Amino acid sequence: MQQITDIHQKALTINLDKAQYGTIAEIGAGQETANWFFRVGGAAGTIAKAISAYDMKFSDSIYGKSPRYVSRERLNAMLEHEYSLIIERLGESKGPQSTFFAFANTVASRSFSRDEDGQGWIGVKFQSSPCSEPSQIDIHVHLQGKKSSEDQRTLGILGVNLIYAALNYHQNPEKLLKSLMDELSYDFLEIDMIDFTGPAFKQVDNRLMALKLVQFGMTHGAMFNASGEIVYLADVLYKKAVLIERSRFNPPTLLNMNMLDCAQKQFLAEHDIPEQDLVVISEMTTHNLHSGDEIDAEDFLQRADILCALGKNVLISNMGAYYQLASYIFRSTQRPTGIALGIPTLKEIFREDYYSNLPGGILEAFGRLFKFDLRLYVSPCLNTDNAELITTDSFEPEKNLKHLYRHLLDNNLIRPLNTINKDYLCIHSHLVLEEIKNGRPGWENKVPEQVSQVIKSKKLFNCT
């Protein structure tokens, strides 16, 4: 099948295929997707119903009440209702020769009363063959147009792309993913979550699809929880404080886990926050997943398996600088935020050449990093030359940055992790990984017991 990228041709192709029949329900941004099918002609052969319920009472009467109208819960209520209706009303007459679908979106876009970036949920529930059980794709989008007309155009095209991709590319999720951006600009759209469910996607690992979103530049970050379920960051961080540890986790060592545990206890105590109001995240960057010029997907999934076994939420991102990570988190919460790291990473953060792309250099970077209530929780390390302990008090940045460092330290924006187990400071994950791959004894004593069990049972990292 020749790949079609033209939006008009996609809509017309669906319209002319008598085997495809569905409903389009849109809330919050007009009939932008349905409009494409009507515009190209032949929509009567595809669209069973198009609906847009703007008024909350009308919407509630159709889909039931919802605490938030722009939410995944509302999207799923819409998809379930519309799909059930088309099966109920047309299943007997058209079912044997048709594949049914229901498309829905609920979006808050830029408008006269809302001068900020839009965001929302888009999804499609569809049959991959006549009379089959449905599969579903849920997407969250961050709209970045500066005019409402730009957001509307983006939503319309994305909707057609999603319907076309679900019906034609469901056997190739990577191709499906890339096709969502046909005729769209990354300047106007970020797809920061996608979740595949149902029989058409039995072989799909959604954690890998989260990685692909980041790898393809469709988002800066994507997240899954300890159960491996794809989650939307803003939903997870809603009214929550957050603590993040960035590492290779290749594999997670006793030092990694001890650093995070110590940071968590200190963070909760300093902010007087109950544990249930804190979300702890283990973050990896795509930079740390490369094998040559390519990202090693198998290696990523092995690390993900271990972190999930440890009960960790995992964020995969393409954000190298910590101020970029902070800005990304601040989109979802302005509650207290902590980042756990070691002295070697702190040294990197204080490299001025790291911020040559910013007009304001390191000062601008730190302004963005500490914009809200963010603190760095810094573990000591051992000097590689003489094994002496380096702490936040003995750490020395470049001479011209000493006053800046002292300012951050004196104002408690940089916090020492004095409770770290000093015996763990000699553990380095890259050396542990070599020991595992080479079958050397003793590596088990440098990782948490759960990590050792997962590595051995699944034979990860070529463990024999």
C-alpha positions as CSV (number, residue, x, y, z in Angstrom):
1,M,0.0,0.0,0.0
2,Q,1.4,3.4,-1.1
3,Q,1.8,5.7,1.9
4,I,-0.4,8.8,1.7
5,T,0.7,12.0,3.5
6,D,-1.7,14.5,1.9
7,I,-4.5,15.4,4.2
8,H,-7.1,15.8,1.5
9,Q,-6.2,12.4,0.0
10,K,-6.4,10.7,3.4
11,A,-9.9,12.1,4.1
12,L,-11.1,11.2,0.6
13,T,-9.6,7.7,0.8
14,I,-11.5,7.0,4.0
15,N,-14.7,8.5,2.5
16,L,-14.5,6.3,-0.6
17,D,-13.9,3.1,1.3
18,K,-17.4,1.7,1.9
19,A,-16.0,-0.7,4.5
20,Q,-15.2,2.1,7.0
21,Y,-17.9,3.8,9.0
22,G,-17.8,5.9,12.1
23,T,-18.7,8.7,14.4
24,I,-16.8,11.9,15.1
25,A,-17.4,13.7,18.4
26,E,-15.5,16.9,19.2
27,I,-15.7,19.2,22.2
28,G,-13.9,22.5,22.7
29,A,-12.4,23.3,19.3
30,G,-15.3,23.0,16.8
31,Q,-15.9,20.4,14.1
32,E,-12.3,20.7,12.8
33,T,-11.8,16.9,12.1
34,A,-15.3,16.3,10.7
35,N,-14.9,19.3,8.5
36,W,-12.1,17.7,6.5
37,F,-14.3,14.7,5.6
38,F,-17.2,17.0,4.5
39,R,-14.8,19.3,2.6
40,V,-13.3,16.7,0.4
41,G,-16.7,15.1,-0.5
42,G,-18.2,11.7,-0.1
43,A,-18.6,12.0,3.7
44,A,-22.0,10.2,3.6
45,G,-20.1,7.0,2.9
46,T,-18.0,7.3,6.1
47,I,-19.6,9.6,8.7
48,A,-22.6,8.1,10.5
49,K,-22.7,11.1,12.9
50,A,-20.8,14.2,13.7
51,I,-21.5,16.0,17.0
52,S,-20.1,18.8,19.0
53,A,-21.6,19.3,22.5
54,Y,-20.2,22.6,23.8
55,D,-22.6,23.4,26.6
56,M,-21.7,21.5,29.8
57,K,-25.3,20.4,30.5
58,F,-25.7,19.0,27.0
59,S,-22.3,17.3,27.3
60,D,-23.2,15.8,30.7
61,S,-26.6,14.6,29.4
62,I,-24.8,12.6,26.7
63,Y,-21.6,11.4,28.4
64,G,-22.3,11.8,32.1
65,K,-20.8,14.2,34.5
66,S,-17.1,14.7,34.8
67,P,-14.9,16.6,37.3
68,R,-12.8,17.8,34.4
69,Y,-14.1,18.2,30.9
70,V,-10.6,18.2,29.3
71,S,-9.4,14.9,30.7
72,R,-8.7,11.3,29.7
73,E,-11.8,10.2,31.6
74,R,-14.0,12.4,29.5
75,L,-12.3,11.2,26.3
76,N,-12.9,7.6,27.2
77,A,-16.6,8.3,28.1
78,M,-17.0,9.9,24.7
79,L,-15.4,7.0,22.8
80,E,-17.3,4.4,24.7
81,H,-20.6,6.1,24.3
82,E,-20.2,6.8,20.6
83,Y,-18.7,3.4,19.7
84,S,-21.5,1.6,21.6
85,L,-24.1,3.6,19.7
86,I,-22.7,2.8,16.3
87,I,-22.5,-0.9,17.1
88,E,-26.0,-0.9,18.6
89,R,-27.6,1.0,15.7
90,L,-25.6,-0.3,12.7
91,G,-23.9,-3.5,13.8
92,E,-26.6,-5.8,12.5
93,S,-27.1,-4.1,9.1
94,K,-23.5,-3.0,8.3
95,G,-21.4,-5.1,10.7
96,P,-20.4,-8.1,8.5
97,Q,-19.0,-5.9,5.8
98,S,-17.8,-2.8,7.8
99,T,-15.1,-1.8,10.2
100,F,-16.6,0.7,12.7
101,F,-14.7,3.5,14.5
102,A,-15.5,6.3,16.9
103,F,-13.2,9.4,17.0
104,A,-13.4,11.9,19.8
105,N,-11.5,14.9,21.2
106,T,-11.9,17.2,24.1
107,V,-9.5,20.2,23.9
108,A,-9.0,23.6,25.6
109,S,-7.4,25.7,22.8
110,R,-6.3,29.3,22.7
111,S,-9.2,31.7,22.5
112,F,-10.3,35.3,23.4
113,S,-10.9,34.3,27.0
114,R,-7.9,31.9,27.2
115,D,-4.6,33.4,26.1
116,E,-2.3,30.4,26.8
117,D,-1.2,27.2,25.1
118,G,-3.9,24.8,24.5
119,Q,-4.0,21.1,25.5
120,G,-6.3,18.2,25.3
121,W,-7.1,14.6,24.6
122,I,-7.7,12.9,21.2
123,G,-8.6,9.3,20.6
124,V,-10.1,6.7,18.3
125,K,-11.8,3.4,19.1
126,F,-11.9,1.1,16.0
127,Q,-12.2,-2.4,14.6
128,S,-9.2,-3.7,12.7
129,S,-11.5,-6.1,10.9
130,P,-15.3,-6.6,10.6
131,C,-17.0,-7.8,13.8
132,S,-13.7,-7.8,15.7
133,E,-13.3,-6.5,19.2
134,P,-12.2,-2.8,19.3
135,S,-8.8,-1.4,19.8
136,Q,-8.0,2.1,21.0
137,I,-5.4,4.9,20.7
138,D,-5.4,7.7,23.3
139,I,-3.3,10.8,22.7
140,H,-2.5,13.9,24.7
141,V,-1.5,17.0,22.9
142,H,0.1,20.3,23.8
143,L,-0.9,23.0,21.4
144,Q,1.6,25.7,20.7
145,G,-0.1,27.9,18.1
146,K,-0.2,31.7,18.8
147,K,-3.6,32.0,17.2
148,S,-6.8,30.0,17.7
149,S,-6.9,29.4,14.0
150,E,-3.5,27.7,14.1
151,D,-4.7,25.4,16.9
152,Q,-7.9,24.6,15.0
153,R,-6.0,23.7,11.8
154,T,-3.6,21.5,13.8
155,L,-6.4,19.6,15.6
156,G,-8.3,19.0,12.3
157,I,-5.3,17.6,10.5
158,L,-4.2,15.5,13.5
159,G,-7.7,14.0,13.8
160,V,-7.7,12.9,10.2
161,N,-4.1,11.6,10.5
162,L,-5.1,9.6,13.6
163,I,-8.2,8.0,12.0
164,Y,-6.3,7.2,8.9
165,A,-3.4,5.7,10.8
166,A,-5.6,3.6,13.0
167,L,-7.4,2.1,10.1
168,N,-4.4,1.6,7.8
169,Y,-1.2,1.4,9.9
170,H,-2.3,-0.4,13.1
171,Q,0.0,-3.4,12.2
172,N,3.0,-1.0,12.1
173,P,2.9,1.2,15.3
174,E,6.1,3.0,14.5
175,K,4.8,4.0,11.0
176,L,1.5,4.9,12.6
177,L,3.3,7.2,15.1
178,K,5.3,9.0,12.5
179,S,2.3,9.5,10.2
180,L,0.5,11.5,12.9
181,M,2.7,14.5,12.1
182,D,2.0,14.5,8.3
183,E,1.4,18.1,7.2
184,L,1.9,19.3,10.8
185,S,4.6,21.4,12.3
186,Y,6.5,20.7,15.5
187,D,6.3,24.4,16.2
188,F,2.6,24.1,16.7
189,L,2.1,20.7,18.2
190,E,3.7,18.4,20.9
191,I,2.3,14.9,21.3
192,D,3.4,14.0,24.8
193,M,1.5,10.8,25.5
194,I,0.2,7.9,23.4
195,D,-1.4,4.7,24.6
196,F,-2.2,1.7,22.5
197,T,-4.7,-0.9,23.8
198,G,-6.8,-3.7,22.4
199,P,-6.3,-6.8,20.2
200,A,-4.7,-4.9,17.3
201,F,-1.8,-3.9,19.6
202,K,-1.2,-7.1,21.5
203,Q,2.5,-7.0,20.5
204,V,3.0,-3.3,21.3
205,D,5.1,-2.4,24.4
206,N,3.8,1.1,25.2
207,R,7.0,1.9,27.1
208,L,8.8,1.6,23.8
209,M,6.2,3.8,22.1
210,A,6.9,6.4,24.8
211,L,10.6,6.3,23.9
212,K,9.7,6.6,20.2
213,L,7.7,9.8,20.9
214,V,10.8,11.4,22.4
215,Q,13.2,9.8,19.8
216,F,11.2,11.2,16.9
217,G,11.1,14.7,18.5
218,M,7.3,14.7,19.0
219,T,7.8,15.5,22.7
220,H,10.5,16.4,25.2
221,G,9.4,13.8,27.7
222,A,7.1,10.8,28.1
223,M,6.3,8.8,31.3
224,F,5.1,5.4,32.5
225,N,4.4,4.2,36.0
226,A,5.7,1.1,37.9
227,S,3.1,-1.1,36.2
228,G,4.4,-0.1,32.8
229,E,1.3,1.9,32.1
230,I,1.6,5.1,30.0
231,V,0.6,8.2,32.0
232,Y,0.3,11.9,31.3
233,L,2.8,13.8,33.5
234,A,0.4,16.6,34.4
235,D,-2.2,14.2,35.7
236,V,0.4,12.4,37.8
237,L,1.7,15.7,39.2
238,Y,-1.6,17.4,39.7
239,K,-1.3,19.2,43.1
240,K,1.8,17.1,43.9
241,A,5.3,17.9,44.8
242,V,8.0,16.0,42.8
243,L,11.4,14.6,43.4
244,I,13.5,13.5,40.4
245,E,16.7,11.5,40.1
246,R,18.4,11.5,36.7
247,S,20.8,8.6,36.0
248,R,21.7,5.9,33.5
249,F,20.2,3.2,35.8
250,N,22.4,0.8,33.9
251,P,21.8,-1.0,36.3
252,P,20.4,0.9,39.3
253,T,22.9,0.5,42.1
254,L,22.7,0.7,45.9
255,L,24.1,4.2,45.5
256,N,21.3,5.3,43.2
257,M,18.6,4.0,45.5
258,N,20.2,5.3,48.7
259,M,20.6,8.7,47.2
260,L,17.0,8.8,46.2
261,D,15.8,7.5,49.6
262,C,17.9,10.0,51.5
263,A,16.7,12.9,49.3
264,Q,13.1,11.8,49.7
265,K,13.3,11.8,53.5
266,Q,15.1,15.1,53.6
267,F,12.7,16.7,51.1
268,L,9.6,15.6,53.0
269,A,11.0,16.9,56.3
270,E,12.1,20.2,54.9
271,H,8.8,21.0,53.2
272,D,6.6,19.3,55.8
273,I,4.8,17.3,53.1
274,P,3.0,14.0,53.6
275,E,4.5,11.2,51.6
276,Q,1.3,10.7,49.6
277,D,1.7,14.2,48.2
278,L,5.1,13.5,46.7
279,V,5.7,11.9,43.3
280,V,9.2,10.3,42.9
281,I,10.5,10.0,39.4
282,S,13.5,8.1,37.9
283,E,14.5,9.9,34.7
284,M,16.6,8.8,31.8
285,T,17.7,10.8,28.8
286,T,17.9,9.5,25.2
287,H,21.5,10.7,25.2
288,N,22.3,7.8,27.7
289,L,20.5,5.2,25.5
290,H,22.6,5.5,22.4
291,S,24.6,2.6,21.0
292,G,26.6,4.4,18.3
293,D,24.2,6.5,16.3
294,E,21.2,4.5,17.2
295,I,19.1,4.2,20.4
296,D,19.3,0.7,21.8
297,A,15.6,-0.1,22.4
298,E,16.3,-3.5,24.1
299,D,18.7,-1.9,26.5
300,F,16.1,0.8,27.3
301,L,13.5,-1.9,28.0
302,Q,15.9,-3.8,30.3
303,R,16.5,-0.8,32.4
304,A,12.7,0.0,32.4
305,D,12.0,-3.6,33.6
306,I,14.3,-3.1,36.6
307,L,13.0,0.3,37.5
308,C,9.4,-0.9,37.3
309,A,10.3,-3.9,39.5
310,L,11.6,-1.3,42.0
311,G,8.2,0.5,41.9
312,K,9.5,3.6,40.2
313,N,7.8,6.0,37.9
314,V,10.0,6.4,34.8
315,L,10.4,9.6,32.7
316,I,12.3,9.4,29.4
317,S,13.4,12.7,28.0
318,N,15.6,14.4,25.5
319,M,16.4,17.3,27.8
320,G,20.2,17.5,28.5
321,A,20.3,20.6,30.7
322,Y,18.7,20.6,34.1
323,Y,17.0,24.0,33.5
324,Q,15.2,22.4,30.6
325,L,14.0,19.5,32.8
326,A,12.8,22.0,35.4
327,S,10.9,24.0,32.9
328,Y,9.2,20.9,31.6
329,I,8.2,19.9,35.2
330,F,7.0,23.4,35.9
331,R,4.4,23.1,33.2
332,S,2.6,20.5,35.4
333,T,3.2,21.7,38.9
334,Q,4.6,24.7,40.8
335,R,4.6,22.8,44.1
336,P,8.1,22.1,45.7
337,T,10.4,20.3,43.4
338,G,13.7,18.5,44.2
339,I,16.4,17.0,42.1
340,A,18.7,14.4,43.5
341,L,22.2,14.3,42.1
342,G,25.9,13.8,42.9
343,I,28.9,16.1,43.0
344,P,30.1,15.1,39.5
345,T,26.8,16.2,38.1
346,L,26.9,19.4,40.1
347,K,30.3,20.1,38.5
348,E,28.7,19.7,35.1
349,I,25.9,22.1,36.0
350,F,28.5,24.7,36.8
351,R,30.2,24.5,33.4
352,E,29.7,27.9,31.7
353,D,30.2,26.4,28.2
354,Y,27.2,24.2,28.8
355,Y,25.0,27.3,28.4
356,S,26.5,28.9,25.3
357,N,23.1,28.6,23.5
358,L,21.5,31.0,26.0
359,P,21.9,34.8,25.7
360,G,22.2,35.1,29.4
361,G,24.5,32.1,29.8
362,I,24.7,30.4,33.2
363,L,22.8,33.2,35.0
364,E,19.8,32.7,32.7
365,A,20.0,28.9,33.1
366,F,20.0,29.2,36.9
367,G,17.1,31.7,36.7
368,R,15.1,29.1,34.8
369,L,16.2,26.3,37.0
370,F,15.3,27.9,40.3
371,K,12.2,29.8,39.0
372,F,9.9,28.1,41.5
373,D,10.5,26.2,44.7
374,L,13.2,23.9,43.4
375,R,16.2,22.6,45.3
376,L,19.1,20.4,44.4
377,Y,19.9,17.6,46.8
378,V,23.5,16.8,46.4
379,S,25.3,13.6,47.4
380,P,29.0,13.7,48.2
381,C,31.5,11.7,46.2
382,L,35.0,10.4,46.5
383,N,37.9,12.2,44.8
384,T,39.2,9.9,42.1
385,D,42.8,11.0,42.8
386,N,43.1,10.6,46.6
387,A,39.7,9.1,47.7
388,E,39.0,12.1,49.9
389,L,35.3,13.0,50.4
390,I,34.0,15.9,48.4
391,T,30.9,17.6,49.8
392,T,28.8,20.6,49.0
393,D,31.0,22.6,51.4
394,S,34.3,21.5,49.9
395,F,33.2,21.5,46.3
396,E,34.9,24.3,44.3
397,P,33.5,25.6,41.0
398,E,35.5,27.9,38.7
399,K,36.9,30.9,40.5
400,N,34.5,33.4,38.8
401,L,31.5,31.3,39.9
402,K,32.3,30.9,43.5
403,H,30.1,33.8,44.7
404,L,27.2,32.4,42.6
405,Y,27.7,29.0,44.1
406,R,27.9,30.4,47.6
407,H,24.6,32.4,47.0
408,L,22.8,29.2,46.1
409,L,24.2,27.3,49.0
410,D,23.5,30.0,51.6
411,N,19.9,30.3,50.3
412,N,19.3,26.6,50.7
413,L,18.8,26.0,47.0
414,I,21.6,23.5,47.1
415,R,21.1,21.1,49.9
416,P,23.7,18.5,51.1
417,L,22.8,14.8,51.5
418,N,24.7,14.2,54.6
419,T,22.9,11.0,55.5
420,I,24.1,9.1,52.4
421,N,25.8,5.7,53.1
422,K,29.5,6.5,52.5
423,D,30.2,2.8,51.8
424,Y,28.2,3.1,48.6
425,L,30.2,6.0,47.1
426,C,32.7,3.6,45.5
427,I,29.9,1.9,43.5
428,H,29.8,3.0,39.8
429,S,27.1,1.6,37.6
430,H,29.3,1.3,34.5
431,L,31.7,-0.9,36.4
432,V,28.9,-3.0,37.8
433,L,27.6,-3.5,34.3
434,E,31.0,-4.7,33.1
435,E,31.0,-7.2,36.0
436,I,27.6,-8.5,35.0
437,K,28.4,-8.9,31.3
438,N,31.8,-10.6,32.1
439,G,30.3,-13.0,34.7
440,R,32.4,-11.7,37.5
441,P,31.2,-12.6,41.0
442,G,30.3,-9.9,43.6
443,W,28.2,-7.6,41.5
444,E,25.1,-8.7,43.4
445,N,26.4,-7.0,46.5
446,K,26.4,-3.6,44.7
447,V,22.7,-3.5,43.6
448,P,19.4,-3.8,45.5
449,E,18.3,-7.4,45.9
450,Q,15.3,-6.9,43.7
451,V,17.6,-5.6,40.9
452,S,19.8,-8.7,41.2
453,Q,16.7,-11.0,41.1
454,V,15.3,-9.3,37.9
455,I,18.6,-9.3,36.1
456,K,19.1,-13.0,36.9
457,S,15.6,-14.2,36.2
458,K,15.3,-12.3,32.9
459,K,19.0,-12.8,32.0
460,L,19.4,-9.0,31.4
461,F,22.6,-7.4,30.3
462,N,23.8,-10.8,29.0
463,C,23.8,-12.2,32.5
464,T,24.5,-15.9,32.5
